[in-house]
Amino acid sequence: MTSWWGFAKPMLVLGVAAILLLSEPDFGATVVIGAAFLGMIFLSGAKLGQFIVLICGCMAGALALIYSQPYRLKRLVGYQDPWADQFGSGYQLTQSLIAFGRGDWAGVGLGNSIQKQFYLPEAHTDFVFAILAEEFGLIGTLIVVSLFAVLVYRALRIGYLAEKKQQLFSAYFAYGIAILFASQSFINMGVNMGLLPTKGLTLPLVSYGGSSLIVSCMCIGVLQRIYRDVSTESVGEDTESPHA
């Protein structure tokens, strides 16, 4: 990807997807897809100057979207000190932090969460990680984070193997899926722990909800197919006679 036109074509596709998502409106999904897009562009060998221009443009667009809607700006400011308005804008985050505090090291036990009894809104989807922390404690949260790290690593590894076999489409597809899982899980966990502004994003493969689970399973299936193709090709090359 060396010419500006080659660089602009995927941006047009991203622009159409962003417009549709923002029409809902769904700013969080737009950020996740944008992060995956930026990662794929970077890994595909974009020039540094072009990539910097894209980063600056995306950051400017994100800031404009945040300041264009009062509720987005309120979320951005509110998460810095949720206890200042714990029964208003900071209610969801304070209840999430209470769940983390109750979890302590080993948690209160499976099914014994108090916060999910209508204290913490969206406890089954956007804030399911907080309930997991309450029931399984620090040990459980570290296990979940480790599992996501392994998943992302394996997806990147599959992309690397495909790239070595010159299956570039499959390689970048795998890279994109890896970045999707990494960015969405990072944002969800960061929101639950108060490290990021409150935003409604599901935790892949964990949160309740048909559409999220189906798409996550489809991504896993695509990774499995890419790995199968790469492995089959490797076996074929190994079994070829050197005198053929």
C-alpha positions in Angstrom: 0.0 0.0 0.0 2.2 2.8 -1.3 -0.1 5.2 -3.2 -2.6 7.6 -1.5 -5.4 6.1 -3.6 -4.6 2.6 -2.4 -4.5 4.0 1.1 -7.9 5.8 0.7 -9.9 2.9 -0.7 -10.2 1.0 2.6 -10.8 4.4 4.4 -13.9 4.8 2.2 -15.2 1.4 3.4 -14.5 2.3 7.0 -16.3 5.6 6.5 -19.5 3.9 5.3 -19.4 1.5 8.2 -18.8 4.4 10.7 -21.7 6.4 9.3 -24.0 3.4 9.7 -22.8 2.7 13.3 -23.0 6.4 14.3 -26.5 6.6 13.0 -27.7 4.1 15.6 -25.8 5.8 17.5 -23.0 3.3 18.6 -19.8 5.2 19.2 -18.1 2.3 21.0 -18.4 -0.2 18.1 -17.1 2.5 15.8 -14.0 2.9 18.0 -13.4 -0.9 18.0 -13.8 -1.3 14.3 -11.6 1.8 13.7 -8.9 0.3 16.0 -9.0 -3.0 14.0 -8.8 -1.0 10.7 -5.8 1.0 11.9 -4.0 -2.2 13.0 -4.6 -3.9 9.7 -3.4 -0.8 7.8 -0.2 -0.7 9.9 0.5 -4.4 9.5 -0.1 -4.2 5.8 3.0 -2.0 5.4 1.5 1.5 5.1 3.9 4.3 4.9 4.6 6.0 8.2 3.6 9.4 6.9 0.3 8.1 5.7 -0.4 6.2 8.9 0.3 9.3 11.0 -2.1 11.3 8.9 -4.7 8.6 9.4 -4.1 8.5 13.2 -4.5 12.3 13.5 -7.6 12.3 11.4 -9.2 9.5 13.5 -8.3 11.2 16.8 -9.7 14.6 15.5 -12.9 12.8 14.4 -13.3 11.0 17.7 -12.9 14.2 19.7 -15.4 16.0 17.5 -17.9 13.2 18.1 -17.4 13.3 21.8 -17.8 17.1 22.1 -20.8 17.1 19.7 -23.0 15.1 22.1 -23.4 16.3 25.8 -23.9 12.7 27.1 -20.6 11.6 25.6 -18.8 14.5 27.2 -20.6 13.8 30.5 -19.4 10.2 30.5 -15.8 11.3 29.7 -15.8 13.7 32.7 -17.9 11.6 35.0 -15.6 8.5 35.1 -12.7 10.5 36.5 -14.6 10.9 39.8 -17.7 8.7 39.8 -18.2 9.1 43.6 -18.9 12.9 43.1 -22.3 11.9 41.6 -22.7 8.3 42.7 -26.5 8.3 42.3 -26.4 10.1 38.9 -23.8 9.9 36.2 -21.4 7.8 38.3 -24.0 5.3 39.5 -23.1 2.4 37.2 -19.4 2.8 37.7 -19.6 3.0 41.5 -21.7 -0.1 41.6 -19.2 -1.9 39.4 -16.3 -0.8 41.7 -18.3 -2.1 44.7 -18.5 -5.4 42.9 -14.8 -5.5 42.5 -14.3 -4.6 46.1 -16.6 -7.4 47.4 -14.8 -9.9 45.2 -11.5 -9.5 47.1 -9.0 -12.3 46.3 -11.2 -15.4 45.8 -14.7 -13.9 45.3 -18.0 -14.6 47.1 -18.7 -17.8 45.1 -20.5 -18.7 41.9 -24.1 -17.3 42.0 -23.6 -15.4 45.2 -23.2 -11.9 43.7 -25.3 -9.1 45.3 -24.6 -6.5 42.7 -26.4 -8.4 40.0 -29.6 -8.2 42.0 -30.6 -5.0 40.2 -27.9 -2.9 41.8 -25.6 -2.9 38.9 -27.3 -2.1 35.6 -26.5 -4.3 32.6 -24.8 -6.8 34.8 -25.3 -9.6 32.3 -23.8 -7.7 29.3 -21.7 -4.6 29.5 -20.7 -5.1 33.2 -20.5 -8.9 33.3 -16.8 -8.6 34.1 -17.6 -6.8 37.3 -19.9 -9.6 38.4 -17.2 -12.2 37.4 -14.8 -10.2 39.7 -17.3 -10.3 42.5 -18.0 -14.0 42.3 -14.5 -15.2 41.5 -12.3 -12.4 42.9 -8.9 -11.3 41.6 -7.9 -14.9 40.8 -10.9 -15.3 38.5 -10.3 -12.0 36.7 -6.6 -12.8 36.1 -7.6 -16.2 34.6 -10.1 -14.5 32.3 -7.5 -11.9 31.2 -5.0 -14.7 30.6 -7.5 -16.6 28.5 -8.1 -13.5 26.3 -4.4 -13.0 26.0 -3.9 -16.5 24.8 -6.8 -16.1 22.3 -5.3 -12.9 20.9 -1.8 -14.4 20.7 -3.1 -17.5 18.9 -5.0 -15.3 16.4 -1.8 -13.3 15.7 0.2 -16.5 15.4 -2.3 -17.8 12.8 -2.0 -14.6 10.9 1.8 -14.8 11.0 1.8 -18.4 9.7 -0.6 -17.4 6.9 1.7 -14.5 6.0 4.7 -16.8 5.8 2.7 -18.9 3.3 2.0 -15.8 1.3 -1.7 -16.0 2.1 -1.9 -12.3 2.7 -5.7 -11.9 2.7 -6.0 -14.7 5.3 -3.1 -13.2 7.3 -4.6 -9.7 7.5 -8.0 -11.1 8.2 -6.6 -13.0 11.2 -4.7 -9.9 12.4 -8.0 -7.9 12.2 -9.8 -10.5 14.2 -7.0 -10.5 16.8 -7.2 -6.7 17.1 -11.0 -6.9 17.4 -10.9 -9.3 20.3 -8.1 -7.4 22.0 -9.6 -3.9 21.7 -13.1 -5.0 22.6 -12.1 -7.0 25.6 -9.6 -4.2 26.7 -12.3 -1.5 26.5 -14.9 -3.7 28.3 -12.6 -4.5 31.1 -11.3 -1.0 31.3 -14.8 0.4 31.6 -15.7 -2.1 34.3 -12.6 -1.1 36.4 -13.0 2.6 35.9 -10.0 3.0 33.7 -12.0 4.1 30.7 -15.2 6.2 30.3 -18.4 4.2 30.6 -19.3 2.7 27.2 -21.7 -0.1 26.3 -19.5 -2.8 24.8 -19.9 -6.5 25.4 -17.1 -8.8 26.6 -16.5 -11.3 23.7 -17.6 -14.9 24.3 -18.7 -13.9 27.9 -21.5 -11.4 27.8 -25.1 -12.5 27.3 -26.6 -11.7 23.9 -27.1 -13.5 20.7 -25.6 -11.2 18.2 -22.3 -10.7 20.1 -21.9 -14.4 20.7 -22.7 -15.3 17.2 -20.2 -12.9 15.7 -17.5 -13.9 18.1 -18.0 -17.6 17.3 -17.9 -16.7 13.5 -14.6 -15.0 14.1 -13.3 -18.1 15.9 -14.5 -20.3 13.0 -12.7 -18.1 10.5 -9.5 -18.4 12.5 -9.9 -22.2 12.6 -10.4 -22.3 8.8 -7.3 -20.1 8.2 -5.2 -22.4 10.5 -6.5 -25.5 8.7 -5.6 -24.1 5.3 -2.1 -23.1 6.5 -1.6 -26.5 8.2 -2.8 -28.4 5.2 -0.5 -26.6 2.9 2.4 -27.2 5.3 1.7 -30.9 5.4 1.5 -31.0 1.6 4.9 -29.4 1.3 6.5 -31.7 3.8 5.2 -34.9 2.1 6.4 -33.8 -1.4 9.3 -35.8 -2.8 12.5 -33.6 -3.2 13.0 -35.2 -6.7 9.4 -34.5 -7.9 
